[in-house]
Amino acid sequence: LVIGMGIAMALTPLVGQNHAQKKTNIVVSLFQNSLSLNTIISLIIVALLISLMPFLQYFGQDERVIEMCKPYYLVVTFSFIPMLIFLCFKQFMEGIDNTKAAMIITISANVLNIIGNYLLIYGKFGFPRLGVLGAGVSTFVSRLLSPIAFFLYIYLSKKYSFYIKSFKWKNFSKYLHTSLLRIGLPIAGQMFLEFLALSGISLMMGWISATCLAAFQIISTMISTT
């Protein structure tokens, strides 16, 4: 996920530069190519993560954790596709001086995720009691609705609809894909190493016990929220 996030971040400076110079056609092309690039990246990441599923038992974790993890892992893995598409919308809008839309959609999605967790983990108000899987389903739904909300916001806006309505097949460019990767991959590499360290600590906590792993996840969530 953080690899995709890093690559998506390359869009903001490139769009910002061309937006400031009133090069609207290039801004549209960057937006379109970033969407296609991140969609491709997300599909590759999903394929890699699914291929890792049979090897989860070799990570030295508690058997109960692995069995609870599998359905959650699968659902959250597929949620990466809409998540990375959302990040393209977010980074594009920041590049053209609009940070408010991303903030509102992100906060709304998080609130929805929290409510969904409560309803689906514990089976409240007639919803099925899904446990850990419920958290995954809630995450998937919130991540799916985020890019849909962003698309509708841009498409229905008189100020921004031009950018989507100007998408054309001829805008697809190998050069722009390469430009986005040239800036995005170093960002992705730095973020990957940072999060790899946190993931490594998670694995080590799981080597001690399932309780230590759960405690570490709580602490990680508190840090992230802060």
N, CA, C and O of each residue as an XYZ file, in Angstrom:
904
protein
N       0.835     -1.207      0.000
C       0.000      0.000      0.000
C       0.866      1.250      0.000
O       0.598      2.187     -0.753
N       1.896      1.278      0.831
C       2.735      2.482      0.900
C       3.551      2.681     -0.374
O       3.922      3.809     -0.698
N       3.832      1.603     -1.099
C       4.483      1.744     -2.401
C       3.567      2.517     -3.344
O       4.003      3.441     -4.030
N       2.295      2.131     -3.370
C       1.311      2.834     -4.195
C       1.126      4.274     -3.752
O       0.975      5.172     -4.580
N       1.140      4.491     -2.436
C       1.004      5.853     -1.896
C       2.161      6.733     -2.366
O       1.959      7.877     -2.771
N       3.369      6.188     -2.307
C       4.543      6.948     -2.707
C       4.512      7.327     -4.173
O       4.860      8.450     -4.537
N       4.091      6.385     -5.023
C       4.007      6.657     -6.456
C       2.925      7.697     -6.740
O       3.095      8.559     -7.602
N       1.811      7.611     -6.009
C       0.727      8.593     -6.200
C       1.184      9.996     -5.827
O       0.743     10.972     -6.434
N       2.065     10.107     -4.831
C       2.527     11.423     -4.378
C       3.307     12.181     -5.446
O       3.431     13.403     -5.376
N       3.834     11.456     -6.437
C       4.580     12.120     -7.508
C       3.686     13.048     -8.315
O       4.172     13.985     -8.949
N       2.386     12.794     -8.294
C       1.460     13.586     -9.097
C       1.378     15.039     -8.620
O       1.280     15.950     -9.443
N       1.416     15.266     -7.319
C       1.188     16.608     -6.768
C       2.193     17.650     -7.263
O       1.764     18.696     -7.750
N       3.509     17.422     -7.164
C       4.434     18.459     -7.647
C       4.363     18.675     -9.157
O       4.498     19.803     -9.630
N       4.151     17.596     -9.914
C       4.076     17.734    -11.369
C       2.827     18.511    -11.786
O       2.890     19.384    -12.652
N       1.690     18.184    -11.161
C       0.453     18.913    -11.451
C       0.579     20.361    -10.975
O       0.178     21.283    -11.685
N       1.130     20.561     -9.786
C       1.279     21.907     -9.235
C       2.108     22.802    -10.134
O       1.758     23.959    -10.365
N       3.210     22.265    -10.640
C       4.090     23.033    -11.517
C       3.356     23.459    -12.785
O       3.407     24.626    -13.174
N       2.675     22.515    -13.427
C       1.993     22.821    -14.689
C       0.714     23.629    -14.479
O       0.321     24.414    -15.342
N       0.074     23.435    -13.342
C      -1.119     24.229    -13.019
C      -0.738     25.699    -12.841
O      -1.459     26.593    -13.285
N       0.397     25.938    -12.190
C       0.862     27.316    -11.977
C       1.220     27.991    -13.300
O       1.112     29.210    -13.434
N       1.646     27.188    -14.272
C       2.032     27.721    -15.579
C       0.860     27.710    -16.567
O       1.041     27.985    -17.753
N      -0.346     27.389    -16.071
C      -1.564     27.390    -16.891
C      -1.513     26.384    -18.046
O      -2.150     26.576    -19.081
N      -0.743     25.308    -17.849
C      -0.658     24.262    -18.881
C      -1.726     23.198    -18.601
O      -1.426     22.093    -18.149
N      -2.979     23.567    -18.884
C      -4.123     22.734    -18.506
C      -4.095     21.370    -19.170
O      -4.419     20.368    -18.534
N      -3.716     21.315    -20.437
C      -3.709     20.034    -21.157
C      -2.730     19.043    -20.536
O      -3.005     17.845    -20.466
N      -1.579     19.557    -20.084
C      -0.595     18.690    -19.440
C      -1.119     18.223    -18.084
O      -0.904     17.073    -17.702
N      -1.802     19.101    -17.356
C      -2.401     18.739    -16.068
C      -3.400     17.602    -16.254
O      -3.398     16.637    -15.490
N      -4.255     17.717    -17.273
C      -5.237     16.665    -17.565
C      -4.531     15.351    -17.888
O      -4.922     14.295    -17.390
N      -3.500     15.415    -18.715
C      -2.763     14.212    -19.108
C      -2.079     13.561    -17.906
O      -2.074     12.337    -17.776
N      -1.504     14.383    -17.030
C      -0.863     13.843    -15.820
C      -1.878     13.135    -14.942
O      -1.616     12.044    -14.435
N      -3.032     13.753    -14.763
C      -4.099     13.174    -13.946
C      -4.541     11.830    -14.528
O      -4.651     10.841    -13.803
N      -4.790     11.800    -15.817
C      -5.257     10.588    -16.480
C      -4.208      9.476    -16.407
O      -4.540      8.324    -16.129
N      -2.952      9.820    -16.656
C      -1.892      8.811    -16.629
C      -1.588      8.321    -15.222
O      -1.216      7.163    -15.028
N      -1.745      9.200    -14.244
C      -1.562      8.779    -12.859
C      -2.638      7.779    -12.439
O      -2.354      6.801    -11.749
N      -3.873      8.037    -12.864
C      -4.960      7.095    -12.564
C      -4.688      5.724    -13.178
O      -4.866      4.697    -12.522
N      -4.259      5.714    -14.433
C      -3.988      4.432    -15.091
C      -2.786      3.738    -14.456
O      -2.800      2.523    -14.257
N      -1.738      4.515    -14.136
C      -0.534      3.936    -13.534
C      -0.839      3.331    -12.172
O      -0.427      2.208    -11.882
N      -1.568      4.078    -11.327
C      -1.844      3.559     -9.992
C      -2.817      2.384    -10.020
O      -2.762      1.513     -9.152
N      -3.699      2.354    -11.004
C      -4.590      1.199    -11.153
C      -3.761     -0.043    -11.486
O      -3.978     -1.115    -10.922
N      -2.810      0.115    -12.410
C      -1.931     -1.001    -12.770
C      -1.101     -1.440    -11.566
O      -0.986     -2.633    -11.285
N      -0.517     -0.457    -10.850
C       0.291     -0.760     -9.663
C      -0.540     -1.501     -8.621
O      -0.067     -2.461     -8.012
N      -1.788     -1.051     -8.416
C      -2.653     -1.684     -7.408
C      -2.962     -3.130     -7.777
O      -3.002     -3.993     -6.900
N      -3.182     -3.408     -9.062
C      -3.467     -4.779     -9.512
C      -2.251     -5.678     -9.312
O      -2.390     -6.842     -8.937
N      -1.050     -5.132     -9.566
C       0.184     -5.903     -9.354
C       0.362     -6.213     -7.872
O       0.695     -7.337     -7.500
N       0.133     -5.195     -7.022
C       0.278     -5.385     -5.570
C      -0.716     -6.420     -5.063
O      -0.359     -7.285     -4.263
N      -1.968     -6.339     -5.524
C      -2.997     -7.296     -5.103
C      -2.594     -8.713     -5.517
O      -2.723     -9.652     -4.731
N      -2.109     -8.863     -6.741
C      -1.686    -10.182     -7.222
C      -0.546    -10.741     -6.365
O      -0.538    -11.927     -6.034
N       0.412     -9.885     -6.009
C       1.541    -10.315     -5.179
C       1.086    -10.725     -3.787
O       1.534    -11.740     -3.254
N       0.193     -9.931     -3.198
C      -0.271    -10.234     -1.844
C      -1.097    -11.520     -1.804
O      -0.988    -12.305     -0.862
N      -1.918    -11.728     -2.827
C      -2.709    -12.970     -2.880
C      -1.777    -14.174     -3.042
O      -2.016    -15.234     -2.461
N      -0.723    -14.005     -3.827
C       0.231    -15.110     -4.013
C       0.983    -15.438     -2.726
O       1.511    -16.540     -2.577
N       1.033    -14.468     -1.782
C       1.714    -14.707     -0.494
C       0.835    -15.456      0.507
O       1.338    -15.980      1.501
N      -0.474    -15.510      0.251
C      -1.393    -16.112      1.229
C      -1.006    -17.525      1.663
O      -1.061    -17.827      2.855
N      -0.614    -18.404      0.729
C      -0.250    -19.773      1.158
C       0.960    -19.830      2.079
O       1.209    -20.855      2.712
N       1.720    -18.731      2.158
C       2.951    -18.734      2.951
C       2.793    -18.058      4.310
O       3.772    -17.899      5.039
N       1.571    -17.659      4.653
C       1.353    -16.977      5.936
C       1.783    -17.833      7.126
O       2.223    -17.312      8.151
N       1.650    -19.151      6.977
C       1.983    -20.046      8.102
C       3.476    -20.066      8.411
O       3.885    -20.539      9.471
N       4.297    -19.551      7.484
C       5.741    -19.577      7.683
C       6.276    -18.310      8.357
O       7.489    -18.150      8.498
N       5.381    -17.412      8.771
C       5.816    -16.168      9.406
C       5.925    -16.303     10.924
O       6.158    -15.318     11.624
N       5.755    -17.530     11.431
C       5.970    -17.788     12.849
C       4.926    -17.194     13.769
O       5.225    -16.868     14.918
N       3.678    -17.046     13.268
C       2.620    -16.447     14.076
C       1.727    -17.531     14.699
O       1.719    -18.681     14.260
N       0.991    -17.135     15.716
C       0.044    -18.029     16.382
C      -0.969    -18.559     15.352
O      -1.473    -17.796     14.528
N      -1.259    -19.851     15.403
C      -2.173    -20.475     14.440
C      -3.546    -19.814     14.454
O      -4.180    -19.674     13.408
N      -4.008    -19.406     15.643
C      -5.319    -18.743     15.741
C      -5.301    -17.419     14.983
O      -6.273    -17.051     14.324
N      -4.178    -16.711     15.089
C      -4.042    -15.424     14.398
C      -4.087    -15.630     12.883
O      -4.740    -14.874     12.165
N      -3.386    -16.662     12.408
C      -3.333    -16.928     10.966
C      -4.720    -17.255     10.420
O      -5.112    -16.747      9.369
N      -5.468    -18.112     11.138
C      -6.807    -18.483     10.665
C      -7.757    -17.283     10.670
O      -8.573    -17.133      9.760
N      -7.652    -16.433     11.690
C      -8.482    -15.224     11.737
C      -8.049    -14.227     10.668
O      -8.857    -13.457     10.149
N      -6.757    -14.258     10.352
C      -6.180    -13.268      9.435
C      -6.601    -13.493      7.985
O      -6.822    -12.525      7.257
N      -6.716    -14.747      7.548
C      -6.849    -15.051      6.116
C      -8.007    -14.324      5.425
O      -7.772    -13.646      4.424
N      -9.249    -14.437      5.916
C     -10.340    -13.726      5.218
C     -10.182    -12.208      5.302
O     -10.483    -11.494      4.345
N      -9.709    -11.720      6.450
C      -9.458    -10.273      6.613
C      -8.396     -9.815      5.619
O      -8.556     -8.797      4.945
N      -7.323    -10.571      5.537
C      -6.197    -10.278      4.644
C      -6.679    -10.168      3.203
O      -6.280     -9.252      2.485
N      -7.530    -11.090      2.777
C      -8.018    -11.115      1.400
C      -8.876     -9.889      1.089
O      -8.703     -9.248      0.052
N      -9.803     -9.570      1.998
C     -10.703     -8.434      1.775
C      -9.925     -7.116      1.766
O     -10.140     -6.273      0.896
N      -9.030     -6.941      2.725
C      -8.251     -5.701      2.800
C      -7.305     -5.577      1.602
O      -7.053     -4.474      1.117
N      -6.787     -6.708      1.132
C      -5.925     -6.688     -0.049
C      -6.666     -6.099     -1.252
O      -6.118     -5.249     -1.953
N      -7.885     -6.535     -1.495
C      -8.664     -6.013     -2.623
C      -9.044     -4.538     -2.417
O      -9.299     -3.816     -3.381
N      -9.077     -4.103     -1.159
C      -9.405     -2.699     -0.897
C      -8.294     -1.757     -1.340
O      -8.507     -0.548     -1.434
N      -7.096     -2.306     -1.617
C      -5.988     -1.470     -2.078
C      -6.288     -0.831     -3.428
O      -5.796      0.261     -3.717
N      -7.094     -1.501     -4.264
C      -7.395     -0.966     -5.604
C      -8.139      0.366     -5.501
O      -7.663      1.362     -6.046
N      -9.295      0.421     -4.820
C      -9.960      1.725     -4.692
C      -9.152      2.723     -3.860
O      -9.238      3.929     -4.088
N      -8.368      2.228     -2.899
C      -7.574      3.126     -2.064
C      -6.539      3.886     -2.899
O      -6.372      5.094     -2.731
N      -5.852      3.190     -3.788
C      -4.824      3.844     -4.591
C      -5.437      4.756     -5.654
O      -4.832      5.756     -6.041
N      -6.630      4.413     -6.124
C      -7.336      5.307     -7.047
C      -7.742      6.586     -6.302
O      -7.623      7.689     -6.835
N      -8.221      6.422     -5.068
C      -8.551      7.593     -4.242
C      -7.337      8.492     -4.047
O      -7.454      9.716     -4.103
N      -6.178      7.892     -3.820
C      -4.965      8.674     -3.597
C      -4.598      9.504     -4.831
O      -4.056     10.602     -4.705
N      -4.893      8.978     -6.019
C      -4.662      9.764     -7.243
C      -5.535     11.012     -7.252
O      -5.063     12.110     -7.550
N      -6.824     10.831     -6.919
C      -7.720     11.988     -6.836
C      -7.195     12.992     -5.807
O      -7.161     14.197     -6.055
N      -6.790     12.472     -4.652
C      -6.323     13.329     -3.560
C      -5.096     14.130     -3.967
O      -5.056     15.347     -3.786
N      -4.092     13.448     -4.519
C      -2.853     14.130     -4.884
C      -3.079     15.110     -6.035
O      -2.430     16.154     -6.095
N      -3.986     14.784     -6.937
C      -4.305     15.693     -8.038
C      -4.935     16.973     -7.508
O      -4.526     18.072     -7.881
N      -5.931     16.829     -6.639
C      -6.623     18.003     -6.116
C      -5.694     18.878     -5.288
O      -5.817     20.103     -5.313
N      -4.772     18.273     -4.557
C      -3.794     19.059     -3.805
C      -2.886     19.839     -4.752
O      -2.461     20.952     -4.443
N      -2.591     19.240     -5.917
C      -1.745     19.903     -6.895
C      -2.394     21.123     -7.525
O      -1.703     22.027     -7.993
N      -3.744     21.151     -7.536
C      -4.438     22.324     -8.096
C      -5.056     23.167     -6.976
O      -6.054     23.860     -7.177
N      -4.441     23.091     -5.794
C      -4.746     23.990     -4.665
C      -6.049     23.693     -3.933
O      -6.637     24.597     -3.339
N      -6.509     22.452     -3.963
C      -7.711     22.107     -3.197
C      -7.372     20.959     -2.250
O      -7.281     19.803     -2.662
N      -7.187     21.297     -0.977
C      -6.897     20.270      0.032
C      -8.125     19.944      0.878
O      -8.144     18.953      1.607
N      -9.137     20.780      0.774
C     -10.316     20.632      1.628
C     -11.131     19.396      1.284
O     -11.603     18.691      2.176
N     -11.299     19.129     -0.020
C     -12.120     17.996     -0.451
C     -11.561     16.685      0.084
O     -12.305     15.844      0.589
N     -10.240     16.515     -0.032
C      -9.598     15.286      0.452
C      -9.771     15.136      1.954
O     -10.004     14.034      2.451
N      -9.657     16.250      2.679
C      -9.813     16.212      4.132
C     -11.221     15.748      4.521
O     -11.380     14.881      5.380
N     -12.239     16.334      3.880
C     -13.629     15.999      4.215
C     -13.929     14.540      3.886
O     -14.545     13.835      4.686
N     -13.491     14.083      2.701
C     -13.757     12.699      2.296
C     -13.013     11.719      3.196
O     -13.558     10.682      3.572
N     -11.760     12.047      3.543
C     -10.965     11.161      4.402
C     -11.584     11.036      5.795
O     -11.716      9.933      6.324
N     -11.959     12.163      6.379
C     -12.576     12.134      7.713
C     -13.902     11.368      7.657
O     -14.185     10.556      8.538
N     -14.705     11.622      6.635
C     -15.997     10.931      6.487
C     -15.794      9.423      6.346
O     -16.527      8.634      6.941
N     -14.785      9.027      5.548
C     -14.503      7.602      5.351
C     -14.053      6.948      6.653
O     -14.425      5.809      6.937
N     -13.258      7.658      7.438
C     -12.802      7.106      8.722
C     -13.950      6.942      9.706
O     -14.029      5.945     10.424
N     -14.844      7.936      9.732
C     -16.026      7.831     10.602
C     -16.883      6.651     10.168
O     -17.354      5.877     11.002
N     -17.083      6.516      8.857
C     -17.853      5.382      8.324
C     -17.199      4.058      8.688
O     -17.880      3.090      9.024
N     -15.874      4.025      8.619
C     -15.130      2.806      8.952
C     -15.315      2.439     10.422
O     -15.505      1.269     10.755
N     -15.261      3.429     11.293
C     -15.446      3.187     12.726
C     -16.842      2.637     13.010
O     -17.007      1.673     13.758
N     -17.841      3.272     12.398
C     -19.227      2.801     12.581
C     -19.384      1.392     12.020
O     -20.001      0.528     12.643
N     -18.812      1.172     10.825
C     -18.886     -0.151     10.205
C     -18.220     -1.221     11.053
O     -18.722     -2.339     11.162
N     -17.072     -0.870     11.659
C     -16.401     -1.812     12.566
C     -17.327     -2.223     13.708
O     -17.463     -3.407     14.017
N     -17.950     -1.242     14.318
C     -18.844     -1.507     15.457
C     -20.003     -2.420     15.040
O     -20.357     -3.362     15.749
N     -20.579     -2.122     13.886
C     -21.751     -2.885     13.436
C     -21.388     -4.302     13.012
O     -22.109     -5.248     13.327
N     -20.267     -4.454     12.293
C     -19.952     -5.747     11.682
C     -19.076     -6.642     12.550
O     -19.160     -7.866     12.447
N     -18.240     -6.059     13.401
C     -17.432     -6.899     14.294
C     -18.317     -7.537     15.355
O     -18.190     -8.723     15.657
N     -19.229     -6.720     15.923
C     -20.043     -7.186     17.049
C     -21.465     -7.574     16.656
O     -22.214     -8.076     17.494
N     -21.858     -7.353     15.391
C     -23.196     -7.736     14.938
C     -24.297     -6.905     15.569
O     -25.288     -7.457     16.047
N     -24.144     -5.596     15.579
C     -25.131     -4.714     16.196
C     -26.225     -4.317     15.193
O     -26.002     -4.288     13.983
N     -27.408     -4.015     15.731
C     -28.551     -3.499     14.956
C     -28.901     -4.386     13.756
O     -29.220     -3.891     12.675
N     -28.835     -5.695     13.965
C     -29.250     -6.634     12.930
C     -28.165     -7.007     11.937
O     -28.389     -7.870     11.087
N     -27.008     -6.392     12.015
C     -25.908     -6.746     11.105
C     -25.265     -8.058     11.551
O     -25.282     -8.376     12.740
N     -24.695     -8.830     10.608
C     -24.059    -10.092     10.986
C     -22.827     -9.878     11.851
O     -22.099     -8.904     11.665
N     -22.592    -10.775     12.788
C     -21.406    -10.703     13.659
C     -20.248    -11.395     12.930
O     -20.187    -12.624     12.883
N     -19.343    -10.614     12.370
C     -18.278    -11.160     11.529
C     -16.909    -11.173     12.197
O     -15.960    -11.735     11.651
N     -16.800    -10.566     13.362
C     -15.511    -10.544     14.045
C     -14.462     -9.785     13.253
O     -14.719     -8.692     12.748
N     -13.264    -10.379     13.148
C     -12.158     -9.728     12.452
C     -12.521     -9.431     10.994
O     -12.163     -8.381     10.462
N     -13.230    -10.358     10.358
C     -13.636    -10.149      8.964
C     -14.500     -8.896      8.829
O     -14.435     -8.198      7.817
N     -15.305     -8.613      9.850
C     -16.140     -7.415      9.825
C     -15.318     -6.148      9.705
O     -15.716     -5.200      9.027
N     -14.154     -6.133     10.376
C     -13.254     -4.978     10.271
C     -12.737     -4.833      8.849
O     -12.615     -3.721      8.335
N     -12.433     -5.960      8.214
C     -11.964     -5.937      6.833
C     -13.032     -5.455      5.874
O     -12.752     -4.657      4.979
N     -14.259     -5.933      6.051
C     -15.369     -5.520      5.181
C     -15.638     -4.032      5.341
O     -15.880     -3.329      4.360
N     -15.596     -3.559      6.571
C     -15.811     -2.137      6.837
C     -14.734     -1.282      6.171
O     -15.030     -0.236      5.593
N     -13.494     -1.733      6.256
C     -12.392     -1.028      5.604
C     -12.582     -1.002      4.094
O     -12.384      0.028      3.450
N     -12.969     -2.148      3.534
C     -13.176     -2.235      2.086
C     -14.266     -1.270      1.625
O     -14.097     -0.561      0.634
N     -15.379     -1.247      2.346
C     -16.507     -0.382      1.969
C     -16.103      1.086      2.029
O     -16.401      1.848      1.109
N     -15.425      1.491      3.107
C     -15.022      2.890      3.249
C     -14.018      3.286      2.179
O     -14.062      4.404      1.666
N     -13.105      2.365      1.836
C     -12.117      2.654      0.797
C     -12.753      2.663     -0.597
O     -12.300      3.390     -1.481
N     -13.786      1.867     -0.789
C     -14.478      1.849     -2.075
C     -15.285      3.128     -2.292
O     -15.322      3.668     -3.398
N     -15.920      3.600     -1.240
C     -16.759      4.796     -1.356
C     -15.936      6.074     -1.503
O     -16.420      7.062     -2.056
N     -14.699      6.061     -1.014
C     -13.862      7.268     -1.069
C     -13.581      7.733     -2.498
O     -13.823      8.902     -2.797
N     -13.078      6.871     -3.405
C     -12.852      7.350     -4.772
C     -14.150      7.658     -5.509
O     -14.185      8.547     -6.360
N     -15.224      6.923     -5.186
C     -16.523      7.217     -5.805
C     -16.972      8.626     -5.421
O     -17.423      9.399     -6.265
N     -16.841      8.944     -4.131
C     -17.210     10.278     -3.649
C     -16.355     11.355     -4.310
O     -16.860     12.410     -4.693
N     -15.053     11.083     -4.443
C     -14.150     12.049     -5.058
C     -14.475     12.256     -6.538
O     -14.468     13.383     -7.034
N     -14.761     11.147     -7.240
C     -15.112     11.244     -8.654
C     -16.365     12.097     -8.836
O     -16.409     12.975     -9.698
N     -17.382     11.832     -8.014
C     -18.627     12.592     -8.121
C     -18.399     14.063     -7.794
O     -18.978     14.945     -8.428
N     -17.548     14.320     -6.797
C     -17.252     15.708     -6.425
C     -16.625     16.460     -7.605
O     -17.022     17.584     -7.913
N     -15.659     15.840     -8.251
C     -14.977     16.494     -9.368
C     -15.895     16.590    -10.589
O     -15.985     17.637    -11.230
N     -16.571     15.487    -10.900
C     -17.399     15.424    -12.115
C     -18.583     16.391    -12.056
O     -18.973     16.978    -13.065
N     -19.143     16.546    -10.863
C     -20.324     17.401    -10.724
C     -19.975     18.862    -10.425
O     -20.860     19.715    -10.364
N     -18.702     19.138    -10.243
C     -18.266     20.501     -9.941
C     -18.067     21.295    -11.230
O     -17.411     20.818    -12.156
N     -18.623     22.489    -11.294
C     -18.430     23.350    -12.463
C     -16.963     23.756    -12.609
O     -16.468     23.976    -13.714
N     -16.289     23.848    -11.477
C     -14.902     24.308    -11.486
C     -13.930     23.216    -11.923
O     -12.928     23.510    -12.573
N     -14.213     21.951    -11.573
C     -13.243     20.888    -11.793
C     -13.660     19.829    -12.817
O     -12.821     19.031    -13.234
N     -14.925     19.797    -13.233
C     -15.404     18.730    -14.115
C     -14.636     18.677    -15.435
O     -14.534     17.624    -16.063
N     -14.100     19.824    -15.845
C     -13.330     19.888    -17.087
C     -12.208     18.856    -17.106
O     -11.937     18.249    -18.142
N     -11.553     18.655    -15.959
C     -10.384     17.777    -15.915
C     -10.738     16.329    -16.253
O      -9.974     15.649    -16.939
N     -11.890     15.854    -15.776
C     -12.301     14.487    -16.079
C     -12.913     14.398    -17.477
O     -12.657     13.446    -18.214
N     -13.711     15.381    -17.832
C     -14.374     15.357    -19.145
C     -13.385     15.516    -20.298
O     -13.734     15.275    -21.454
N     -12.155     15.922    -19.989
C     -11.134     16.085    -21.028
C     -10.280     14.832    -21.221
O      -9.344     14.846    -22.021
N     -10.591     13.740    -20.495
C      -9.849     12.498    -20.680
C     -10.013     12.006    -22.119
O     -11.123     11.966    -22.651
N      -8.887     11.632    -22.742
C      -8.905     11.100    -24.108
C      -7.869      9.988    -24.222
O      -6.874      9.970    -23.498
N      -8.122      9.052    -25.153
C      -7.187      7.944    -25.346
C      -5.800      8.457    -25.727
O      -4.789      7.889    -25.314
N      -5.753      9.527    -26.512
C      -4.458     10.033    -26.978
C      -3.621     10.638    -25.851
O      -2.430     10.896    -26.023
N      -4.259     10.864    -24.687
C      -3.524     11.426    -23.548
C      -2.602     10.411    -22.880
O      -1.647     10.784    -22.199
N      -2.897      9.113    -23.083
C      -2.053      8.099    -22.461
C      -0.641      8.196    -23.022
O      -0.437      8.247    -24.235
N       0.325      8.222    -22.114
C       1.698      8.486    -22.524
C       2.685      7.649    -21.710
O       2.658      7.659    -20.479
N       3.542      6.940    -22.405
C       4.602      6.184    -21.740
C       5.566      7.139    -21.044
O       6.089      6.842    -19.970
N       5.791      8.289    -21.672
C       6.697      9.290    -21.092
C       6.174      9.796    -19.744
O       6.942      9.928    -18.791
N       4.858     10.082    -19.664
C       4.292     10.587    -18.409
C       4.270      9.496    -17.338
O       4.491      9.777    -16.160
N       4.002      8.256    -17.746
C       4.079      7.145    -16.789
C       5.489      7.066    -16.206
O       5.671      6.899    -14.999
N       6.482      7.189    -17.090
C       7.886      7.121    -16.649
C       8.234      8.301    -15.739
O       8.937      8.135    -14.743
N       7.739      9.490    -16.086
C       7.998     10.679    -15.274
C       7.428     10.529    -13.871
O       8.068     10.897    -12.885
N       6.219      9.986    -13.792
C       5.584      9.769    -12.491
C       6.361      8.742    -11.672
O       6.523      8.905    -10.463
N       6.840      7.692    -12.323
C       7.615      6.666    -11.625
C       8.975      7.201    -11.184
O       9.466      6.847    -10.112
N       9.580      8.049    -12.006
C      10.908      8.588    -11.692
C      10.870      9.383    -10.389
O      11.815      9.337     -9.601
N       9.778     10.112    -10.164
C       9.639     10.882     -8.924
C       9.041     10.025     -7.810
O       9.440     10.130     -6.650
N       8.083      9.178     -8.175
C       7.331      8.429     -7.169
C       8.078      7.274     -6.535
O       7.892      7.001     -5.349
N       8.925      6.584     -7.303
C       9.595      5.399     -6.762
C      10.537      5.702     -5.593
O      10.541      4.947     -4.621
N      11.346      6.793     -5.647
C      12.159      7.108     -4.464
C      11.310      7.411     -3.227
O      11.665      7.019     -2.115
N      10.186      8.111     -3.425
C       9.264      8.372     -2.305
C       8.723      7.051     -1.778
O       8.679      6.814     -0.570
N       8.309      6.190     -2.717
C       7.767      4.881     -2.332
C       8.809      4.049     -1.599
O       8.490      3.362     -0.629
N      10.059      4.112     -2.064
C      11.129      3.345     -1.415
C      11.363      3.787      0.017
O      11.519      2.956      0.911
N      11.387      5.105      0.237
C      11.582      5.629      1.595
C      10.439      5.210      2.507
O      10.663      4.775      3.637
N       9.191      5.347      2.004
C       8.024      4.984      2.803
C       7.983      3.487      3.066
O       7.611      3.052      4.156
N       8.366      2.699      2.066
C       8.360      1.240      2.207
C       9.313      0.791      3.308
O       8.971     -0.064      4.125
N      10.523      1.379      3.326
C      11.499      1.006      4.350
C      11.001      1.375      5.747
O      11.186      0.627      6.706
N      10.364      2.545      5.839
C       9.838      2.990      7.135
C       8.756      2.040      7.638
O       8.786      1.618      8.795
N       7.806      1.705      6.779
C       6.705      0.838      7.187
C       7.141     -0.621      7.302
O       6.548     -1.393      8.056
N       8.183     -0.996      6.551
C       8.723     -2.357      6.671
C       9.260     -2.588      8.078
O       9.125     -3.676      8.638
N       9.874     -1.541      8.642
C      10.385     -1.647     10.012
C       9.245     -1.894     10.994
O       9.356     -2.731     11.890
N       8.133     -1.149     10.818
C       6.979     -1.333     11.704
C       6.374     -2.718     11.522
O       5.970     -3.359     12.492
N       6.314     -3.182     10.253
C       5.770     -4.516      9.993
C       6.664     -5.588     10.605
O       6.187     -6.603     11.113
N       7.986     -5.340     10.545
C       8.925     -6.292     11.149
C       8.726     -6.405     12.646
O       8.817     -7.494     13.212
N       8.451     -5.265     13.294
C       8.178     -5.284     14.737
C       6.891     -6.063     15.009
O       6.808     -6.808     15.986
N       5.884     -5.887     14.141
C       4.624     -6.630     14.301
C       4.885     -8.131     14.269
O       4.360     -8.880     15.092
N       5.706     -8.564     13.304
C       6.034     -9.985     13.204
C       6.733    -10.478     14.471
O       6.433    -11.561     14.973
N       7.663     -9.675     14.980
C       8.399    -10.080     16.184
C       7.487    -10.150     17.406
O       7.659    -11.012     18.268
N       6.521     -9.242     17.476
C       5.546     -9.301     18.578
C       4.730    -10.593     18.486
O       4.411    -11.217     19.498
N       4.397    -10.982     17.238
C       3.658    -12.226     17.040
C       4.460    -13.452     17.412
O       3.890    -14.474     17.794
N       5.791    -13.368     17.304
C       6.640    -14.487     17.719
C       6.555    -14.707     19.220
O       6.697    -15.832     19.698
N       6.319    -13.612     19.976
C       6.227    -13.739     21.438
C       4.887    -14.359     21.816
O       4.841    -15.396     22.479
N       3.789    -13.717     21.389
C       2.454    -14.256     21.667
C       1.410    -13.456     20.905
O       1.677    -12.353     20.427
N       0.208    -14.034     20.799
C      -0.905    -13.336     20.141
C      -1.300    -12.092     20.931
O      -1.705    -11.087     20.348
N      -1.180    -12.161     22.265
C      -1.523    -11.017     23.120
C      -0.572     -9.845     22.875
O      -1.005     -8.696     22.796
N       0.730    -10.142     22.756
C       1.713     -9.088     22.473
C       1.440     -8.456     21.111
O       1.564     -7.241     20.951
N       1.068     -9.281     20.128
C       0.753     -8.770     18.800
C      -0.450     -7.829     18.860
O      -0.447     -6.758     18.254
N      -1.475     -8.249     19.599
C      -2.677     -7.417     19.732
C      -2.345     -6.093     20.431
O      -2.821     -5.033     20.024
N      -1.531     -6.164     21.479
C      -1.140     -4.953     22.217
C      -0.376     -3.996     21.312
O      -0.592     -2.785     21.356
N       0.523     -4.545     20.488
C       1.308     -3.701     19.596
C       0.409     -3.034     18.551
O       0.623     -1.872     18.204
N      -0.589     -3.755     18.050
C      -1.513     -3.183     17.070
C      -2.299     -2.020     17.675
O      -2.560     -1.021     17.005
N      -2.672     -2.159     18.941
C      -3.383     -1.075     19.634
C      -2.485      0.153     19.739
O      -2.915      1.273     19.462
N      -1.236     -0.066     20.140
C      -0.280      1.033     20.258
C      -0.044      1.693     18.892
O       0.006      2.919     18.797
N       0.101      0.887     17.842
C       0.334      1.409     16.494
C      -0.831      2.274     16.043
O      -0.636      3.326     15.433
N      -2.044      1.825     16.346
C      -3.238      2.590     15.978
C      -3.289      3.913     16.724
O      -3.666      4.940     16.160
N      -2.903      3.883     18.006
C      -2.886      5.117     18.804
C      -1.869      6.111     18.228
O      -2.137      7.311     18.162
N      -0.696      5.602     17.809
C       0.343      6.460     17.224
C      -0.161      7.062     15.915
O      -0.036      8.265     15.682
N      -0.741      6.196     15.053
C      -1.235      6.657     13.754
C      -2.332      7.696     13.908
O      -2.358      8.700     13.197
N      -3.240      7.443     14.848
C      -4.349      8.379     15.088
C      -3.817      9.727     15.563
O      -4.273     10.780     15.118
N      -2.849      9.678     16.470
C      -2.240     10.915     16.981
C      -1.556     11.697     15.865
O      -0.992     12.763     16.115
